Structure formats: structure tokens, C-alpha cells
Amino acid sequence: MRPEEELSVEVEGAGGRAQRLGAEGGALVLSEGGARLRCWPLHAVRLKPEPQGGALLLEAGGEVLTLGCAPDARAALLALAAPGAPSDAALAALLEDAEPDEADAERRVRRLAERLARLDALNVAGMLAAATEGGGARLAERLDAGGAAGAALSARLARLEALTRAAPAALHARSGAARADAAARALLAELGELYAWLDHPALADLDALGEVSLGSAEGRARALAAAEALSGALEAGERAGEARLRLGAVRERLRRLARARDALAAALARHLNNALVHLGNEATAGAARPGAHHAELAPYAPFARWLRRGDARAHAALLRVYCAAWARVHERAVRAWAERARAELAAGPPERAAEPLDAVLADAEALLDAEQDFCVRFFALDEERGAARRLAGELFPALEAELAALVAAAERRDAYGAMRALAVAGRRALGGDEAEGERWARAALAAVAVAAKRGADRAVAERLAAMPDAVRAAARRPKCGVLSFIPELEEMSAVCEDIFARGRRADLDRWYLSLGTGALRTVQQATHPRTPRAVLLMENCHRLHACVSALRVPALEPLRREARARYAEALRQYVTQQFGRPLEKLATFFEGVGEAVAAGVREDEVCFRAAYSKHELRRVLALYPAPEVRRALHRLYRTVDKHLSDEGGLLQVVWRAMQEEFIAQHVALQARIAACYPGAGLALPLSTQDILDAFSDIAREH
């Protein structure tokens, strides 16, 4: 029976009702009394005779109907809905044009479109049936037959397109033919891809993948090719659509691939585990240096990366084995380096302490960089942020503790040991490229720098706390002199400037400011039982000002100015207190003269008063002969020398300030004599030049 011919037979439905079952345009229609009851696509209907009796079973859409009919009608219906691919005659009947001379083009196009739709449905149904019935081999046979049928279909479609182009209104027919052709080609491509996936050359023997040999380069190459192909096949299966996954062959293939993946992962994990344990035992026994195993394990890096994707648990177990084996090796190496450095610190001078510290940090940095590069590359740690950092703590559990202990040893050995460690670790921690990202070595060096910085801050805090003790110790000396913490600051600045000559000095400037401010505050609060407070302030502020000025640190500029002002004020106060008025009675006489002038007496008339007469002035001047003035200056010099200390170095400075003060008083008195007693021939016992010579002679004599 041709598919486009209509078929209609009488059947007996439920309850003995008379119904009609017929084929109309690719569909099976059940009607009763001229009214349609049900309609199913012909390709979705299964008709089969009832095992007992002459009834017909109709299965469609998940339901089963039992219909009674005559034997000839039952045979016609069974032939219409027979399963399987359409015959060549049926396909030809769909494509043949039985009425080439039909004048109604639109009706002709509609009819052709209906035929194409039925052809499409029958073609897909046939292909799917072929794919599910016989697995891969059956599918290959069907594929070959489908290729031949496809060629015939292409020729017939070309004829169909020619016929549709001949009709004036055949646009709809042409578009339908194109859709059918595209659908057929897509189906062929899908089947070709499916066949290639089912029969991959690298996966020809899935059951033998668990027996791979990784001992030779050739075996590793074959195993790696099989592993990559296996991963690709599984990923392709996971991406398959729901329609493909309904195929039994696809599901079975996926199960076999999963079993092969598990077997291969177990074999790879077993081999890598044995290799890691063996190399770890050799390194623990001292037969190999740290890092020598990297070259031996490098050929297995692709397999470790594959395990990370294929079996995460096995990959994690390998990481644990690696860490357990080499953590002991690295701990022993780091401890040996630290012991060597401690011995060199104890035997060498303090100023050479940076060399053993730098050597240990260089060895640790090289080992950390090598391990990080290997682990990231071998275990594919670059695919997960944070995993590499955690691994560093497991591989080097005692590194930071050993380095911190080494810094503590340097701190105990030398007062500036923590500063030296900070400079060395800081240069190495900050010397890398920022583009390198997070490096294990940089983190370890930063931890060392933090430990050293804490030690240096602690040393500075101890210096600050010891300043009051320095004041109490100075009180037991005859002279206060320069307090001990100021020379210590000078020494520290000299040493630390050399230590941090090539590194950051932010911490150093902060220490300077803290110690300098503390020193100035302590000096201002200090007292001494035998040294005048002005001398204590003068000497210590002068020394502190010199120390801060030599550093040339912008942050210390306010401290420098304050120390300078405190020194100048203390010097002025001391000169005023100690020098006083060496010509006391003469100064008192001229104070009275000044008061009379202020009261309205003319300067040239003051001499006519009895208390300020020329005779009285001569009497007062006679009290201060030149030798007596020199003796008074000698007594003053000895007093100043008794107060000032040698380390202060200010004796000549103070003596010069007193000289200037004496000359200023001498000039003022001489000017008053000239104004109030003109032409009297009166003068002070010493001239200005005599005073300068006297001060110079006294300084040379002492």
C-alpha cells in the first residue's frame, strides 16, 4: 500500500461500538459516527495482533486500545504501521510526482511539503531504530546503508527542487526541501560523530588500560595518549544530549569508559606512590640532596595532572605522601643550616653577623623556590588558589621556627643583631618581582623580617627604659657630663647607617625619632647634686643636637631645632648666673648714675652731685686695679672648669661667651663714663684689648 493512499476500515471499539480507523496524511485517525475521537502520528503507532483471539492491539502515546476487526482489515492495518525503515518503494512513492500536469501550483506545493514531513519522520525513526537494535556494529551497517540512501535522497531531492522551481508558486516547497536536506545532513554528521566516539583508536583495548607500564618513555607516551583520549571521551559523553544518552550503546560505552578510568587512575596512583616513597627513603637516608628528586619525577608530571582531574582522592593521597616524605628531609636540611650559622655567629665578630644570616636565607630561598616550582608544575596546584600556600606549611613545618631562633641567637650575640637580621631579610623579601605573585620564599622571608623587626623594636624599647637609670648612675659621679644614652645613640646611628645603607630606612628613622625624643625628655627632667642644671642641659642638648644634625634625616628636623634652642637657652642662663657683674661696685655706681639721668638730670651735670662726683668715681675705680680684675677672671675660669665636663667639650665655648659678656659690660660702662664725665681723664682699669688678652692668657694657662 502506498503511504499517501488513504486507508479506512471498520473496527469494533470498547463496549462493541462501531468505529472507523483510517490513515490520513501520515496520521492514524480513530473516528465514530463521523466525529474524530483520536489522532496519532503514523510513525508513533504500534499495531500488533492479540495473542489470543482476532483482535488488534494499538499502542500509541503510552496507552493500549483493543480493537476488533475483520482479518483482511487487520492485515492492511498491520502492513501500514509495520516497524522498521521504509522500503525503497515507499521512499520512491513519497518523492514521485504522480500528477506532473497538475495546474494548481499551491496545492501541489502543499502536497509536496506533506510528503517531505512524512519522509523526514520516517527517516529519523528508521535511523534511531537502527542505532538502538544492534549497538555499535549494527549502527555501522546502518550507517553504510544510510550513506547510500542519502546519495539517492540527494538525487531525488534535486529532482524535487527542479519540479518545485518549475511551478510559479513553489517557494514553500523549496524551503521544505531545504529543511529536509539540512535535517538529513545533520543526522549524518551526528551519526558520524557518534561512530567516531564509539570506536576511538586510542581506546581500542579499554580492559588493558589498568596494566600500563610507566617504566619506559615509550610506555609513558602510550599511557598518556590513552589517558588523554579517555578523558576526552568521558567529557564528550558528559556533553552529550539527552537524546544520545537514551541509546543503549552510548550508555554501555560510558560505563566501560568509567571503569577504564578508575583502573587507569589506580595504576597511575600506585606507580607514582611507589616512586615517591622510594625517592623519599633515599633522601631521608642522606643518599640524595634536597631537590634532586625533581628531575626524576618530572616525566610523571602529566600523569599527576591527569589524576587531579580524574581521581581527586588519589591525587590528594599523593600530595600527603610527598609532604610526609620530604618534610623530614627539608627539616633536617634547615636545621643543619641554622646550626652552621649559629656556630659562625659565635665564632665571628659581631659586625660580620649578617654574612651567616644571609647565607642561611639564600639557601632557604633557593630550596623554597625550587620546591614551589616543582609542586605547582607536578601537582597542578596552579588550578586552585591557596593550595600551594597550604602545601608550603606542610613541606616546611619547622622553617619559620628555625629562622626565628636564628634571629634570636643573633640578637643575644650582638646588641644590633636584630637590626642586622632585619636588613638582610628585608632586602631579600622586597627584592623579588611583584609580577611573580605569591612566593613561598617571600612569605618565609617576610616572617623572618617580622621576627627581626620585633627584636629591633624590643631593643629600642629597652634603650628607652634604661634612660632614667643612666641619670641615676650619673648622679654618683663628681660631674654629670654627657649622659650615657646620648653616646649610645651616636654609636647606634653609626652602626645602623652602615647596616641599612642598601635597604629600607623607615624603621630606622622611626627608631631615631623615638630615641631622640626620649633622650631630650629625659635630659629636661634630669638633675645632678654637684652640676648646675644649666650645665647639664647645655652639655647634653649640645651633644644631642650634634648627633641629630649629623644624621640629616628630615623627620628629625623638629627635634634638631628644639635641641638647639634648649642648648642656647641653657648657655645664656649659665653665663648670666656664673659671670654676673665682675666689677660689682662700679656697676652699682653707674646704676645710680643711670637712675639720676632717668630722673631728669642731664648727663654732663651728674658729676656735680656728691654721690656721683668725679672724686667718688676715682675712688671706685681704684678698687679694681688691673691685677685684681685678672685674678677675678682666673677664679671665674676655675669655677667654669669645675662645672663643665671633658666629654661635653664646651669649656672654650662657655669661656668665649663670658668674654663677650664682659666686653659688652665694659663697653657699656666706658660709654657712660664718656657721656657723664667728659674731659675728666677717667677710664676703666682694662681696655677692650686688655680684656681680650686676659681671657686668652687665662685659657692658655689652664
C-alpha positions in Angstrom: 0.0 0.0 0.0 1.4 3.4 -0.9 1.7 5.7 2.1 -0.1 8.6 0.6 -3.2 6.4 -0.2 -5.9 6.7 2.3 -7.0 3.6 4.3 -10.2 3.3 6.2 -11.5 0.1 7.9 -14.3 -0.6 10.3 -13.4 -1.7 13.8 -15.2 -2.6 17.0 -14.2 -0.5 19.9 -14.9 -0.7 23.6 -18.4 -1.7 24.5 -18.9 -3.1 21.0 -19.3 0.3 19.4 -18.8 0.6 15.7 -15.8 2.8 14.9 -13.6 3.5 11.9 -9.8 3.5 11.8 -8.0 5.1 8.9 -4.8 6.7 7.7 -4.9 10.3 6.6 -1.9 12.3 5.5 0.7 10.5 7.7 -1.6 10.1 10.7 -3.8 7.3 12.1 -7.3 8.6 12.9 -10.0 6.8 15.1 -13.5 8.2 14.4 -17.1 7.2 15.4 -20.2 8.4 13.6 -18.2 11.0 11.5 -16.6 12.5 14.6 -12.9 12.1 15.3 -12.1 10.5 18.6 -8.3 10.2 18.5 -5.4 11.0 16.1 -1.8 9.7 16.3 1.2 10.3 14.0 1.7 7.1 12.0 5.3 6.7 13.0 4.4 6.8 16.7 1.8 3.9 16.5 2.5 0.2 17.0 -0.1 -2.3 15.8 0.1 -5.9 16.7 -2.4 -8.8 16.7 -3.7 -10.0 20.1 -2.0 -13.3 21.0 -5.4 -14.9 21.7 -8.4 -14.0 19.5 -8.6 -12.0 16.4 -8.5 -8.5 17.9 -5.9 -5.9 17.1 -3.8 -4.1 19.8 -3.0 -0.4 19.2 -0.2 1.1 21.3 0.4 4.9 21.0 1.2 7.7 23.5 1.5 5.3 26.4 -2.0 3.8 26.0 -3.2 0.4 24.6 -6.5 0.1 22.7 -8.1 -3.3 21.8 -10.0 -3.1 18.5 -11.9 -5.9 16.8 -11.8 -6.0 13.0 -12.0 -8.4 10.1 -8.9 -10.4 9.1 -8.3 -8.6 5.8 -8.7 -5.2 7.5 -6.3 -6.3 10.3 -3.7 -7.3 7.7 -4.0 -4.0 6.0 -3.5 -2.1 9.2 -0.6 -4.2 10.3 1.2 -3.5 7.0 0.5 0.2 7.3 2.2 0.6 10.7 4.9 -2.1 10.4 8.1 -1.1 12.3 11.4 -0.6 10.6 12.9 1.6 8.0 10.7 2.4 4.9 11.4 0.5 1.8 12.9 2.0 -1.4 9.4 1.7 -2.9 7.9 3.7 -0.1 10.6 6.3 -0.4 10.1 6.5 -4.1 6.4 6.8 -3.6 6.9 9.8 -1.4 9.2 11.5 -3.9 7.5 10.7 -7.1 5.1 13.2 -8.6 2.0 11.3 -9.8 0.4 14.3 -11.4 3.0 16.2 -13.2 0.5 18.1 -15.2 -1.4 19.5 -12.2 -2.2 23.1 -12.8 -2.8 24.2 -9.2 0.7 25.0 -8.0 -0.2 25.9 -4.5 -2.0 22.6 -3.9 1.0 20.9 -5.4 3.4 22.6 -3.1 1.3 21.7 0.0 1.2 18.1 -1.1 5.0 18.1 -1.6 5.5 19.6 1.9 3.4 17.0 3.5 5.4 14.3 1.7 8.7 15.8 2.9 7.5 16.0 6.5 6.5 12.3 6.4 9.8 11.5 4.7 11.7 13.3 7.5 9.8 11.5 10.3 10.3 8.1 8.6 14.0 8.7 8.1 14.6 9.7 11.7 12.6 6.9 13.0 14.5 4.4 10.9 17.9 5.7 11.9 17.1 5.6 15.6 15.7 2.2 15.3 18.8 1.0 13.6 21.0 2.6 16.2 19.3 1.0 19.2 18.8 -2.5 17.8 22.3 -3.7 17.3 24.8 -1.5 19.2 27.9 -0.2 17.5 28.3 -2.9 14.8 24.6 -2.6 13.8 25.0 1.1 13.7 28.0 0.9 11.4 26.0 -1.3 9.0 23.1 1.1 9.1 25.4 4.0 8.6 26.7 2.5 5.3 23.2 1.8 4.2 22.3 5.3 5.2 25.1 6.7 3.1 23.8 5.0 0.0 20.2 6.1 0.8 21.5 9.6 1.4 23.0 9.8 -2.0 19.8 8.6 -3.6 17.8 11.1 -1.5 20.1 13.8 -2.7 19.4 13.0 -6.3 15.7 12.8 -5.7 15.7 16.0 -3.8 17.5 17.7 -6.6 14.7 16.5 -8.9 12.1 17.7 -6.4 13.7 21.1 -6.3 13.7 21.3 -10.1 10.0 20.4 -10.1 9.2 23.0 -7.5 11.1 25.7 -9.3 9.0 24.9 -12.4 5.8 25.8 -10.5 5.2 29.6 -10.2 4.3 29.4 -6.5 6.8 26.8 -5.3 8.6 28.9 -2.7 7.2 26.9 0.2 8.1 23.6 -1.5 11.7 24.7 -2.0 12.0 25.8 1.7 10.6 22.5 2.8 13.1 20.6 0.7 16.0 22.6 2.1 14.9 21.9 5.6 14.7 18.2 4.8 18.1 18.2 3.3 19.6 20.1 6.3 18.0 17.7 8.7 19.3 14.7 6.8 22.8 16.1 6.7 22.7 17.0 10.4 21.7 13.4 11.2 24.5 12.0 9.1 27.0 14.3 10.9 25.6 13.3 14.3 25.9 9.6 13.4 29.4 10.1 12.1 30.5 11.8 15.4 28.8 9.1 17.4 30.6 6.4 15.5 34.0 8.1 15.9 33.3 8.4 19.7 32.3 4.7 20.0 35.4 3.5 18.0 38.3 5.7 19.1 41.7 4.1 18.0 43.5 5.0 21.3 40.7 3.3 23.3 40.7 0.0 21.3 41.6 -2.0 24.4 39.9 -0.5 27.4 40.3 -3.5 29.6 44.1 -3.3 29.4 44.5 0.3 30.5 45.0 -0.7 34.1 48.1 -2.7 33.1 50.0 0.3 31.7 53.8 0.4 32.0 55.4 3.7 33.1 59.0 2.4 33.4 60.0 3.5 29.8 59.5 6.6 27.8 57.5 4.7 25.2 55.2 3.2 27.8 54.6 6.6 29.3 53.8 8.1 25.9 51.2 5.3 25.2 49.7 5.6 28.7 49.5 9.4 28.4 47.8 9.2 25.0 45.3 6.7 26.3 44.7 8.8 29.4 44.0 12.0 27.4 41.8 10.1 25.0 39.9 8.6 27.9 39.3 12.0 29.5 38.2 13.4 26.1 35.8 10.6 25.6 34.3 10.9 29.0 34.0 14.7 28.6 32.3 14.2 25.3 29.9 11.8 26.8 29.0 14.2 29.6 28.3 16.9 27.0 26.0 14.5 25.0 22.4 15.5 24.8 19.5 13.6 26.4 18.6 12.0 23.0 22.0 10.4 22.6 22.1 9.2 26.2 18.9 7.2 25.5 20.9 5.0 23.2 21.9 1.7 24.8 25.3 1.7 23.1 26.1 5.1 24.4 25.2 4.2 28.0 27.2 1.0 27.8 30.2 2.8 26.4 30.1 5.4 29.2 30.1 2.6 31.8 33.1 1.0 30.2 34.9 4.3 30.0 34.3 5.0 33.7 35.6 1.5 34.6 38.7 2.1 32.5 39.3 5.5 34.0 39.1 4.1 37.5 41.5 1.2 36.6 44.0 3.6 35.0 43.8 6.1 37.9 44.5 3.2 40.3 47.5 2.0 38.3 48.9 5.5 37.9 48.4 6.3 41.6 50.1 3.1 42.6 53.1 3.7 40.4 53.6 7.3 41.5 53.1 6.4 45.2 55.9 3.8 44.9 58.2 6.3 43.2 57.6 9.0 45.8 58.2 6.6 48.7 61.4 5.2 47.1 62.8 8.6 46.4 61.8 9.9 49.8 63.5 7.0 51.5 66.7 7.7 49.6 66.6 11.4 50.5 65.9 10.6 54.2 68.9 8.2 54.3 71.1 11.1 53.0 71.7 9.4 49.7 70.4 12.4 47.7 70.5 16.2 48.3 67.2 18.1 48.7 65.7 18.9 45.3 67.5 16.1 43.4 64.2 14.2 43.0 62.6 16.9 40.9 64.4 15.7 37.7 63.5 12.1 38.4 59.8 12.9 38.9 59.4 15.4 36.1 58.4 12.7 33.4 55.4 11.8 35.6 54.0 15.3 35.9 51.4 14.8 33.1 50.0 11.8 35.0 49.8 13.7 38.3 47.9 16.4 36.5 45.6 13.8 34.9 45.0 12.3 38.3 43.9 15.7 39.6 41.1 15.7 37.1 40.4 12.0 37.0 40.7 11.0 40.7 40.9 13.8 43.2 41.2 11.4 46.1 44.2 9.6 44.7 45.8 13.0 43.8 45.3 14.2 47.4 46.8 11.0 48.7 49.9 11.5 46.6 50.3 15.0 48.0 50.1 13.6 51.5 52.8 11.0 50.7 55.0 13.6 49.1 54.7 16.0 52.1 55.3 13.2 54.6 58.4 12.1 52.8 60.1 15.4 52.1 59.1 17.4 55.2 61.6 15.3 57.2 64.3 15.9 54.6 63.7 19.7 54.5 63.6 19.9 58.2 66.9 18.2 58.6 68.5 20.5 55.9 67.1 23.7 57.5 68.3 22.6 61.0 71.8 21.9 59.6 71.9 25.4 58.0 70.8 27.0 61.2 73.3 25.1 63.3 76.1 26.1 61.0 75.1 29.8 61.1 74.9 29.8 64.9 78.4 28.4 65.1 79.7 31.1 62.8 77.9 33.8 64.8 79.5 32.6 68.0 83.0 32.4 66.5 82.9 35.6 64.3 82.9 39.3 65.2 79.5 41.0 65.7 79.9 43.2 62.6 80.1 40.0 60.4 76.9 38.6 61.8 75.0 39.5 58.6 77.0 37.0 56.5 75.9 33.7 58.1 72.3 35.0 58.3 72.4 35.9 54.6 73.8 32.5 53.7 71.1 30.7 55.5 68.3 32.8 54.0 69.9 32.3 50.5 69.8 28.5 50.9 66.3 28.6 52.2 65.1 30.9 49.4 66.6 28.6 46.7 65.1 25.5 48.3 61.6 27.1 48.7 61.6 28.4 45.1 62.7 25.0 43.7 60.0 23.2 45.7 57.3 25.6 44.8 58.1 25.5 41.1 58.1 21.7 41.2 55.0 21.2 43.2 53.0 23.7 41.2 54.0 22.1 38.0 53.9 18.5 39.1 50.7 18.5 41.2 48.9 21.2 39.1 48.4 23.5 42.1 48.1 26.5 39.8 44.5 25.4 39.2 43.5 26.1 42.8 44.3 29.3 44.6 45.6 28.8 48.1 46.5 25.1 47.8 50.2 25.9 47.1 50.4 28.1 50.2 49.0 25.3 52.4 51.4 22.9 50.9 54.4 25.1 51.9 53.4 24.8 55.6 53.2 21.0 55.3 56.6 20.7 53.5 58.5 23.1 55.7 56.8 22.9 59.2 59.9 23.9 61.1 61.4 26.5 58.7 60.0 29.7 60.3 60.7 28.5 63.8 64.3 27.7 63.0 64.8 31.0 61.3 63.2 32.9 64.2 65.5 31.0 66.6 68.5 32.0 64.5 67.4 35.7 64.7 67.1 35.4 68.4 70.6 34.0 68.6 71.9 36.9 66.6 70.1 39.3 68.9 71.6 37.7 72.0 75.1 37.8 70.4 75.1 41.4 69.4 73.2 44.5 70.5 72.5 45.2 66.9 71.9 41.6 65.8 68.1 42.1 65.3 68.9 45.2 63.1 71.3 43.2 61.0 68.8 40.3 60.6 66.1 42.8 59.6 68.2 44.4 57.0 69.2 41.1 55.5 65.7 39.6 55.5 64.1 42.9 54.3 66.4 43.1 51.3 65.6 39.6 50.2 61.9 39.8 51.0 61.5 43.0 49.0 63.9 42.2 46.2 61.6 40.0 44.2 59.4 40.9 41.2 55.8 41.8 42.1 54.7 40.1 39.0 55.9 36.7 40.4 52.8 36.6 42.6 52.8 34.8 45.9 56.0 33.0 46.5 56.8 30.7 49.4 60.2 32.2 49.8 58.9 35.7 50.0 56.4 34.7 52.7 59.1 32.9 54.8 61.5 35.9 54.4 58.7 38.2 55.4 58.2 36.1 58.6 61.9 36.4 59.4 61.8 40.1 58.8 58.8 40.4 61.2 60.6 38.5 63.9 63.7 40.6 63.4 61.7 43.8 63.5 60.1 42.8 66.7 63.6 42.1 68.2 64.8 45.5 67.0 61.8 47.3 68.4 62.3 45.4 71.7 66.0 46.6 71.8 64.9 50.2 71.2 62.3 49.9 73.9 64.9 48.6 76.3 67.2 51.6 75.5 64.3 54.0 76.2 63.5 52.2 79.5 67.2 52.4 80.6 67.5 56.2 80.2 66.4 57.0 83.8 68.9 54.5 85.0 71.6 56.4 83.2 70.6 59.6 85.0 70.8 57.8 88.4 74.2 56.4 87.5 75.5 59.9 86.5 74.4 61.2 89.9 77.2 59.2 91.6 79.9 60.8 89.5 81.6 64.1 90.5 80.3 65.8 87.4 77.2 64.9 85.4 78.7 65.3 82.0 77.1 63.8 78.9 74.5 61.1 79.9 75.4 57.7 78.6 72.4 57.2 76.4 73.4 60.1 74.0 76.8 58.4 73.1 74.9 55.2 72.7 72.6 56.9 70.3 75.6 58.2 68.4 77.0 54.7 68.3 73.7 53.2 67.2 73.3 55.7 64.4 76.8 54.9 63.1 76.3 51.2 63.1 72.7 51.2 61.8 73.5 53.7 59.0 76.1 51.1 57.8 73.6 48.2 58.3 70.7 49.9 56.4 72.9 51.5 53.7 71.3 49.4 51.0 67.8 48.8 52.4 64.7 50.5 53.7 65.2 53.0 56.5 61.7 53.8 57.5 62.1 51.7 60.7 65.5 53.3 61.3 64.1 56.8 61.1 61.3 55.8 63.5 63.9 54.5 66.0 65.9 57.6 65.7 62.9 59.8 66.4 61.8 57.7 69.4 65.2 57.6 71.0 66.0 61.2 70.3 62.7 62.4 71.7 63.1 60.2 74.8 66.7 61.4 75.3 65.6 65.1 75.2 62.7 64.5 77.5 65.0 62.7 80.0 67.6 65.4 79.9 65.0 68.0 80.6 63.9 66.1 83.7 67.4 65.2 84.9 69.2 66.7 87.9 72.7 66.3 89.5 73.7 67.1 93.0 77.0 68.9 92.1 76.5 70.1 88.5 74.3 73.1 87.8 71.2 72.3 85.9 72.1 74.8 83.2 75.3 72.9 82.6 73.6 69.6 82.5 71.1 70.9 79.9 73.7 72.8 77.9 76.2 69.8 77.5 73.6 67.2 76.8 71.4 69.3 74.4 74.5 70.4 72.6 75.7 66.7 72.1 72.2 65.6 71.1 71.9 68.4 68.6 75.2 67.4 67.1 74.1 63.8 66.8 70.8 64.6 65.2 72.3 67.1 62.8 74.8 64.6 61.6 72.1 62.2 60.6 70.5 64.6 58.1 67.1 62.9 58.5 64.1 65.2 57.5 61.9 63.5 60.1 64.3 64.7 62.9 64.3 68.3 61.9 61.8 69.4 64.6 63.9 67.5 67.2 67.1 69.2 66.0 65.6 72.7 66.3 64.3 72.0 69.8 67.6 70.6 71.0 69.4 73.7 69.6 67.0 76.1 71.3 67.4 74.2 74.6 71.2 74.4 74.4 71.2 78.1 73.6 68.9 78.9 76.4 71.0 76.8 78.9 74.2 78.5 77.8 72.8 82.0 78.2 71.4 81.1 81.6 74.7 79.7 82.8 76.7 82.7 81.6 74.3 85.1 83.3 74.3 83.1 86.5 78.1 82.5 86.8 79.6 85.6 85.3 77.3 88.1 87.0 79.0 91.6 87.3 82.8 91.2 87.8 83.1 95.0 88.5 80.2 94.9 91.0 80.8 98.2 92.9 81.5 100.0 89.7 78.3 98.6 88.1 76.4 99.7 91.2 77.8 103.2 91.0 76.7 103.6 87.4 73.3 102.2 88.1 72.8 105.2 90.4 74.1 107.4 87.6 71.6 105.9 85.3 68.7 106.4 87.8 69.7 110.1 88.1 69.7 110.6 84.4 66.4 108.9 84.2 65.0 111.3 86.8 65.8 114.3 84.6 69.4 115.2 85.4 71.5 115.9 82.4 74.4 113.5 81.8 77.0 116.3 81.9 75.6 117.6 85.2 75.6 114.3 87.1 79.2 114.8 88.2 78.1 117.8 90.2 76.2 115.6 92.7 78.2 114.5 95.6 77.3 110.8 95.3 78.4 110.7 91.7 81.2 113.2 91.6 84.5 112.7 89.8 86.2 112.1 93.1 83.8 109.3 94.1 84.3 107.7 90.6 88.1 107.8 91.1 87.7 106.1 94.5 85.5 103.2 93.0 87.9 102.8 90.0 90.7 102.4 92.4 89.0 99.4 93.9 89.5 97.5 90.6 93.1 97.6 89.5 94.1 95.5 86.5 95.7 92.7 88.5 92.6 92.3 90.6 90.4 92.0 87.6 92.7 89.3 86.2 92.5 87.4 89.4 88.7 87.6 89.4 88.7 86.2 85.8 91.0 83.3 86.9 88.6 82.4 89.7 85.8 82.5 87.2 87.6 80.2 84.8 88.3 77.7 87.5 84.6 77.7 88.5 83.5 77.1 84.9 86.1 74.3 84.5 84.9 72.7 87.7 81.3 72.6 86.4 81.9 71.5 82.8 83.0 68.0 81.8 85.6 66.9 79.3 83.2 64.9 77.2 80.9 67.9 76.8 83.7 69.9 75.1 82.1 73.2 75.9 84.7 74.9 78.1 86.1 77.1 75.4 82.6 77.9 74.1 81.4 79.0 77.6 84.6 81.0 78.2 84.2 82.8 74.9 80.5 83.6 75.8 81.7 85.0 79.1 84.3 87.1 77.3 81.7 88.5 75.1 79.5 89.3 78.1 82.4 91.0 79.9 83.3 93.1 76.9 79.6 94.1 76.5 79.5 95.3 80.1 82.9 97.0 79.7 81.8 98.9 76.6 78.5 100.0 78.3 80.4 101.3 81.3 83.0 103.1 79.2 80.3 104.8 77.2 78.6 106.0 80.4 81.9 107.5 81.7 82.5 109.3 78.4 79.0 110.7 78.5 78.8 111.8 82.2 82.4 112.7 82.9 83.8 114.3 79.7 87.3 115.7 79.9 87.9 114.2 83.3 90.5 111.7 82.1 88.8 108.8 83.8 88.7 105.2 82.3 88.2 101.6 83.3 91.3 99.7 84.6 91.4 97.5 81.5 90.9 98.4 77.9 88.9 96.2 75.5 92.2 94.8 74.1 93.4 94.1 77.6 90.3 92.1 78.3 90.7 90.0 75.2 94.3 89.4 76.0 93.4 88.4 79.6 90.8 85.9 78.5 93.2 84.4 76.0 96.0 84.1 78.5 93.8 82.5 81.1 92.5 79.9 78.6 96.1 79.1 77.5 97.3 78.8 81.1 94.6 76.3 82.0 
